[in-house]
Amino acid sequence: QVQLVESGGGLVQPGGSLRLSCAASGFTFSSYAMAWVRQAPGKGLEWLSDINGGGGNTYYADSVKGRFTISRDNAENTLFLQMSSLKPEDTAVYYCVHYSGRYWGQGTQVTVSS
């Protein structure tokens, strides 16, 4: 069965960096685009970034463009999100998502606070 397991969240000060990882299994990872989505407290889901199966094409929401970088290692079936210049408004649960929207990870909490 498809599994997506995120890791790497935590507490970080404003201006800091974190790298999220998502270990994928149960499907041919390199054949599918993947995405990161977040949900801030009391808010709806926000599609942050996505990457095609080969890793050559990416998309970023304006809210994270220039600060976040999505990447993938198809040999290791792993998706990444490098986050820098973090702001308190980046505080949210971050989800790794199969591009179809059908499969989601359990989420990892990122808290940006001094």
C-alpha angles and dihedrals in degrees: 000000000000115000129181116185120185126201139167103069124132146117118316134169121246110278092027132119139236135178119215122202131197120197111206129198141161098052140056096276098193092056096063139064115236134202146196119227128179138197119204120204110287093000138101130257118291122201103220109175144341138195132199123242095265093046095237099109125055139174130202133190114237090246092067104023111129093015104060128052124196120204141156141210107211092185089060097034090235134138122203139197116194109199123192137168087031119197131200088251089063088070105121147108108278121212132197108219136191104235091244088065089231097108127048134176122235092258134242124236119237117189121185111194142130 
